[in-house]
Structure formats: C-alpha cells, structure tokens
Amino acid sequence: MDSEGTLPRFEGTGSQRLAFSDLDQRFELKIRGFIEAAMPPIFNALEKEFSLFQLRQEGIAPIMFYLDFEATPMRAAFGRPIESENKITLRSHIRPNRSGGTESRLIMDMEAELFAFAGRSGEGDLGYEPEKGPRMKAGSVRVLQVLTRPTAPKGERNLSEVPGPLKRLSLHNWEGEFPVIETIHTNPEGFIEVTETSVNNFRSVWGLPNTDINQHVNVQEYIRGSEDHLSRHLYGAGLAVALHRINRAQLLFRKPFFPGRQYGIVAKLFTKGSETVYLGGFYEVSEEGALAEQPNIVVRMDGIIRES
C-alpha cells in the first residue's frame, strides 16, 4: 500500500559545467562521465531538502543497486553547462529472503534527463567555444539506490521503516519489472556471438584507490572496467575500436567487492551489422583461482561501430 507523505516525489533541476574528463575526443559524453554529470545535482538537492548527511550520521546510506545510462549522440560544448531535470521517487520493493519468507527494501528511484549545449568548433580547436550552440538532449539516467546500514552486522542492515528526514516523501509500491540478472544477460535476438574468447582470461585485484567511503569498491570502477574490457573484445575480434560508441549501459550490483580481493571479468560480445551488445560480469576469484558461479556485478552495454 502506498503511503501518503508531503511530497509524492521530489522534482528539481541542476546545472554544472562539463568537466574535461566527461567528453571523448569527439566531444561526446562518455558513459563513464554520466555519474559526475548527473549525480551531484541530485545529491545536492537531497542534502538541501532531506538532510542526507544526517542519514549518514545515523549509519544509513543509499547504495547503488542498478544503473541505466543512455547517451544521445551529440557534440557538446566543452566548459559549458550540462543541465539536468531530476525526479526522485521513494519505493518499497518486496523480495524473497533466505528463510523462505519475504522482506521489504526501501529504494530511491532516481531519474534524470541531461541537456548540453551543442559545440560548433572542429576537433582541432581543443574545445574553444566563443559561443554556445542550441541546448540539446545529451542522455538519460535511471539509478536505483537501496537505503541500508552498510557497516551494520548482517541481519541489521535492511531498513524496515522510512528514516526521519525522508518521511516527507510518499512511499510507493514498486511498479513493473524489477531488474535481475536474467533480464540484463539475455542473449540479444538476431545478433551473432563473436567467438574470440582469449580476453576472458582477464584477472586483476582491487586496491584502496578503487574504494570509497561506503567501505567498498566504487561504482565507477565497474563502469570504467567494463568499457575497457569491451574495447579488448572489439580489438580481439578485429573490429574498429576507435569508431565504436557505447549508446547504453546497464549495471546490476549484487554484491560489493573489497580491496585486496582478486576478481575476474567474463564477457560475451555480440554483433548485428554495425550494432554491438556486450554482456559481462565481475566475478570473485577464490584462493585456488576458481571463478564464483555467479557474478557480483552484471553489465550490459549496447553500442554501434560508426563508419567514420
């Protein structure tokens, strides 16, 4: 049953300048640039309206569970604003638990539309823009964050009630299909799997530089790692790496990684003409070198190889 709060959802806008690291050499927004482009205005609004820092003082933090980034091909003006139109809905999702019953989780459902100003200069101009072009859509974002007590003992991390600062928001039941491994890792219909598999022997280890204050590996590491591994697959298949663009990325977070732990990446690459689909995962590696049966992080990236 939905509960009535002061606000059915929170809506707002944000604006900040495009950073140097947000754009690729074609002045297009990179998938790894979406977090910095979209999330600061949302978190600034949450802090201002709902005292998000107070929640952290109480040991409560929003932890990313699912990301869905979609990039709109456009040449953005470097150093000009990237603007966002944001919507945040508080939802309750009921799922089975290990004891055979069910449990309810509190989820912050964040959506944003991103807009940038079109660039006019050529690639050799290094981004100098004496005038900005028209405002255009640069992408869209959906982020699901579970409200939890990440440092509490197991069994005490889940929140059963809406914490005080967020009680102004109405609590809505979850609607529609919930993201799970099977929906993200479905082989794309009409695509052919690339049989080059040598890159799937990839192993590495996480260190402190990969972590953040939530006490585990930061979400950006999985985004960057997946983009890099996709490039390895393209290269191994003899495809045009430099002409490949990722249009959409979905990441599902099942379990966090911690520093000092080895991990492996296993992935498949599919093609249909110039279109590509990457299905990958980050797996724990045992001391004996064996991969876990299921990935901790599940990734799908849809892209295209352009003609030039």
C-alpha positions as CSV (number, residue, x, y, z in Angstrom):
1,M,0.0,0.0,0.0
2,D,1.4,3.4,-0.9
3,S,1.8,5.8,2.0
4,E,1.0,9.5,1.8
5,G,3.7,12.0,2.5
6,T,4.0,15.7,2.0
7,L,5.5,15.1,-1.5
8,P,4.5,12.3,-3.9
9,R,8.1,12.6,-5.3
10,F,10.8,15.2,-5.4
11,E,11.5,17.0,-8.7
12,G,14.2,19.6,-9.4
13,T,16.8,20.8,-11.8
14,G,20.5,21.1,-11.7
15,S,23.4,22.6,-13.6
16,Q,27.2,22.3,-13.6
17,R,30.0,22.7,-16.1
18,L,31.1,19.8,-18.3
19,A,34.4,18.6,-17.0
20,F,37.4,17.8,-19.2
21,S,37.1,14.1,-18.3
22,D,33.4,13.9,-19.3
23,L,33.9,14.1,-23.0
24,D,35.7,11.9,-25.5
25,Q,37.8,13.2,-28.4
26,R,34.7,13.7,-30.5
27,F,33.3,15.9,-27.7
28,E,30.5,13.4,-26.9
29,L,29.5,12.5,-23.3
30,K,31.2,9.2,-22.2
31,I,29.3,6.6,-20.3
32,R,32.0,6.9,-17.6
33,G,31.1,10.6,-17.4
34,F,27.5,10.0,-16.5
35,I,28.0,9.7,-12.8
36,E,29.7,13.1,-12.4
37,A,27.4,14.7,-14.9
38,A,24.1,13.5,-13.4
39,M,24.5,12.6,-9.7
40,P,26.0,15.7,-8.0
41,P,22.9,17.9,-8.6
42,I,20.7,15.1,-7.3
43,F,22.7,14.6,-4.2
44,N,23.0,18.3,-3.6
45,A,19.2,18.6,-3.8
46,L,18.8,15.6,-1.4
47,E,21.1,17.2,1.1
48,K,19.3,20.5,0.9
49,E,15.8,19.2,1.1
50,F,16.2,16.0,3.2
51,S,19.4,16.3,5.1
52,L,21.1,13.3,3.5
53,F,24.2,13.9,5.7
54,Q,22.1,13.4,8.8
55,L,21.3,9.9,7.5
56,R,25.0,9.1,7.2
57,Q,25.5,10.3,10.8
58,E,22.9,7.7,11.7
59,G,24.7,5.0,9.8
60,I,22.3,5.0,6.8
61,A,23.5,5.4,3.2
62,P,22.0,4.9,-0.3
63,I,23.9,2.2,-2.1
64,M,23.6,1.9,-5.9
65,F,21.8,-1.2,-7.0
66,Y,21.1,-0.6,-10.6
67,L,22.3,1.9,-13.3
68,D,20.8,2.6,-16.7
69,F,22.6,5.2,-18.7
70,E,21.6,6.1,-22.3
71,A,23.7,8.5,-24.3
72,T,22.3,10.7,-27.1
73,P,24.8,11.3,-29.9
74,M,25.6,15.0,-29.8
75,R,28.7,17.1,-29.9
76,A,28.8,19.1,-26.6
77,A,30.4,22.4,-26.0
78,F,33.3,21.9,-23.6
79,G,33.2,24.0,-20.4
80,R,29.6,24.9,-21.0
81,P,26.8,23.8,-18.6
82,I,25.3,20.3,-18.6
83,E,21.8,20.7,-17.2
84,S,19.5,18.1,-15.6
85,E,15.8,17.6,-14.9
86,N,15.5,15.3,-12.0
87,K,12.8,13.2,-10.4
88,I,13.2,11.1,-7.2
89,T,10.6,8.6,-6.0
90,L,10.8,6.6,-2.8
91,R,9.7,3.0,-3.4
92,S,9.2,-0.2,-1.4
93,H,10.2,-3.5,-3.1
94,I,9.3,-6.8,-1.6
95,R,11.5,-9.8,-2.4
96,P,12.1,-13.4,-1.1
97,N,14.6,-13.8,1.7
98,R,16.8,-16.7,2.6
99,S,14.4,-18.0,5.3
100,G,11.7,-18.6,2.8
101,G,9.7,-15.5,3.6
102,T,9.8,-12.0,2.2
103,E,11.5,-8.8,3.1
104,S,10.8,-5.2,2.1
105,R,13.6,-2.9,0.9
106,L,13.5,0.9,0.6
107,I,14.7,2.1,-2.8
108,M,15.3,5.6,-4.0
109,D,14.3,5.6,-7.7
110,M,16.3,8.5,-9.4
111,E,15.6,9.6,-12.9
112,A,17.3,12.4,-14.8
113,E,17.2,13.9,-18.3
114,L,20.5,15.5,-19.3
115,F,20.9,18.5,-21.6
116,A,24.1,20.1,-23.0
117,F,24.8,22.9,-25.5
118,A,25.9,21.9,-29.0
119,G,29.5,22.6,-29.8
120,R,30.4,24.5,-33.0
121,S,34.2,24.1,-33.2
122,G,36.2,21.5,-35.0
123,E,38.1,18.7,-33.4
124,G,41.4,20.5,-33.8
125,D,40.2,23.5,-31.8
126,L,40.6,21.7,-28.5
127,G,37.2,22.7,-27.3
128,Y,37.4,26.5,-27.5
129,E,33.8,27.7,-27.8
130,P,33.4,31.5,-28.1
131,E,29.6,30.9,-28.4
132,K,27.5,28.0,-27.4
133,G,25.1,26.3,-29.7
134,P,21.5,25.2,-29.0
135,R,20.5,23.3,-25.9
136,M,20.1,19.6,-26.8
137,K,19.4,16.3,-25.0
138,A,22.7,14.6,-24.1
139,G,21.3,11.5,-22.4
140,S,19.0,10.0,-19.7
141,V,19.7,8.3,-16.4
142,R,18.0,5.9,-14.1
143,V,19.6,5.0,-10.8
144,L,18.1,2.7,-8.1
145,Q,19.7,3.0,-4.7
146,V,18.9,0.8,-1.7
147,L,18.7,2.5,1.6
148,T,20.8,0.4,4.0
149,R,23.1,0.4,7.0
150,P,26.2,-0.8,5.1
151,T,28.5,-1.1,8.2
152,A,26.0,-2.8,10.5
153,P,26.2,-6.6,11.3
154,K,24.5,-8.9,8.8
155,G,20.8,-9.1,9.6
156,E,20.7,-5.5,10.8
157,R,21.4,-3.7,7.5
158,N,18.0,-3.6,6.0
159,L,15.6,-0.7,6.9
160,S,12.1,-1.6,7.7
161,E,10.8,2.0,8.1
162,V,11.4,5.2,6.2
163,P,14.0,7.2,8.2
164,G,13.0,10.6,9.6
165,P,14.5,13.0,7.0
166,L,12.8,11.2,4.2
167,K,9.3,10.9,5.7
168,R,8.2,13.9,3.7
169,L,8.3,11.7,0.6
170,S,5.4,9.3,-0.1
171,L,6.3,5.7,-0.2
172,H,5.2,4.0,-3.4
173,N,5.0,0.2,-4.1
174,W,7.4,-1.0,-6.8
175,E,5.8,-1.0,-10.3
176,G,6.8,-3.0,-13.3
177,E,9.6,-5.5,-13.9
178,F,12.5,-5.4,-11.4
179,P,16.0,-5.6,-12.9
180,V,17.5,-9.1,-12.4
181,I,20.4,-11.0,-14.0
182,E,18.2,-12.8,-16.4
183,T,16.7,-9.7,-17.9
184,I,20.1,-8.0,-18.4
185,H,22.0,-11.0,-19.6
186,T,19.6,-12.3,-22.2
187,N,21.4,-13.0,-25.5
188,P,20.2,-10.4,-28.0
189,E,17.9,-11.7,-30.7
190,G,19.2,-11.6,-34.2
191,F,22.8,-11.0,-33.0
192,I,25.8,-13.3,-33.6
193,E,28.3,-14.0,-30.8
194,V,31.9,-13.1,-31.5
195,T,33.9,-16.3,-30.8
196,E,37.1,-14.6,-29.8
197,T,37.5,-15.6,-26.1
198,S,41.1,-15.1,-25.1
199,V,40.3,-11.8,-23.3
200,N,38.2,-13.7,-20.9
201,N,41.3,-14.8,-19.0
202,F,41.4,-11.3,-17.5
203,R,42.3,-11.2,-13.8
204,S,43.2,-8.4,-11.5
205,V,42.9,-7.2,-7.9
206,W,41.2,-4.2,-6.2
207,G,43.2,-1.8,-4.0
208,L,42.4,1.2,-1.8
209,P,42.4,3.6,-4.8
210,N,39.4,1.7,-6.1
211,T,37.3,2.2,-2.9
212,D,35.2,5.0,-1.5
213,I,33.8,6.0,2.0
214,N,31.0,3.4,1.6
215,Q,33.7,0.9,2.5
216,H,33.8,-1.0,-0.8
217,V,34.9,-0.6,-4.4
218,N,33.4,2.5,-6.1
219,V,30.8,2.1,-8.8
220,Q,33.0,4.0,-11.3
221,E,35.5,1.2,-11.3
222,Y,33.0,-1.2,-12.7
223,I,31.9,1.3,-15.4
224,R,35.4,2.0,-16.5
225,G,36.4,-1.6,-16.2
226,S,33.6,-2.7,-18.4
227,E,34.3,-0.1,-21.1
228,D,37.9,-1.1,-21.1
229,H,37.1,-4.8,-21.4
230,L,34.6,-4.1,-24.2
231,S,37.5,-2.4,-26.0
232,R,39.6,-5.6,-25.5
233,H,36.8,-7.7,-27.1
234,L,36.5,-5.4,-30.0
235,Y,40.2,-5.4,-30.6
236,G,40.5,-9.2,-30.2
237,A,37.7,-9.5,-32.8
238,G,39.4,-7.2,-35.3
239,L,36.7,-4.6,-35.1
240,A,37.1,-0.8,-35.3
241,V,37.7,0.1,-31.6
242,A,38.3,3.8,-32.4
243,L,34.9,4.0,-34.2
244,H,32.9,2.2,-31.5
245,R,30.5,4.2,-29.4
246,I,28.5,2.9,-26.3
247,N,24.9,4.2,-26.5
248,R,23.5,2.5,-23.4
249,A,24.9,0.8,-20.3
250,Q,23.1,-1.2,-17.6
251,L,24.8,-2.3,-14.4
252,L,23.3,-4.5,-11.7
253,F,25.1,-4.7,-8.4
254,R,24.6,-7.9,-6.4
255,K,27.5,-7.9,-4.0
256,P,30.3,-5.3,-3.4
257,F,34.0,-6.0,-3.9
258,F,36.6,-5.1,-1.3
259,P,40.3,-4.1,-1.5
260,G,42.8,-7.0,-1.6
261,R,40.3,-9.3,-3.3
262,Q,41.1,-10.7,-6.7
263,Y,38.4,-10.6,-9.4
264,G,37.9,-11.8,-12.9
265,I,35.9,-10.4,-15.8
266,V,33.9,-12.8,-18.1
267,A,32.0,-11.4,-21.1
268,K,30.5,-12.1,-24.4
269,L,30.3,-9.8,-27.4
270,F,27.5,-10.0,-30.0
271,T,27.2,-8.1,-33.3
272,K,24.5,-7.5,-35.9
273,G,25.8,-5.4,-38.7
274,S,27.3,-2.3,-37.1
275,E,25.4,-2.9,-33.8
276,T,27.1,-4.5,-30.7
277,V,25.9,-5.9,-27.4
278,Y,28.4,-6.7,-24.6
279,L,27.2,-8.9,-21.7
280,G,29.8,-9.0,-19.0
281,G,30.3,-9.7,-15.3
282,F,32.8,-9.2,-12.4
283,Y,33.4,-12.5,-10.6
284,E,35.1,-13.2,-7.3
285,V,38.2,-15.4,-7.6
286,S,38.9,-18.0,-4.9
287,E,42.4,-18.6,-3.4
288,E,42.6,-21.6,-5.7
289,G,41.9,-19.4,-8.8
290,A,38.4,-20.5,-9.5
291,L,35.6,-18.1,-10.5
292,A,32.4,-17.9,-8.5
293,E,29.3,-19.4,-10.1
294,Q,27.5,-16.0,-10.3
295,P,28.9,-12.5,-10.9
296,N,28.9,-9.9,-8.2
297,I,28.3,-7.2,-10.9
298,V,26.3,-7.7,-14.0
299,V,26.8,-5.5,-17.1
300,R,25.2,-4.9,-20.4
301,M,26.4,-2.3,-22.9
302,D,24.8,-1.6,-26.3
303,G,26.8,0.2,-28.9
304,I,27.5,0.8,-32.6
305,I,30.5,0.9,-34.8
306,R,30.2,4.1,-36.9
307,E,31.5,4.5,-40.4
308,S,33.8,7.3,-39.5
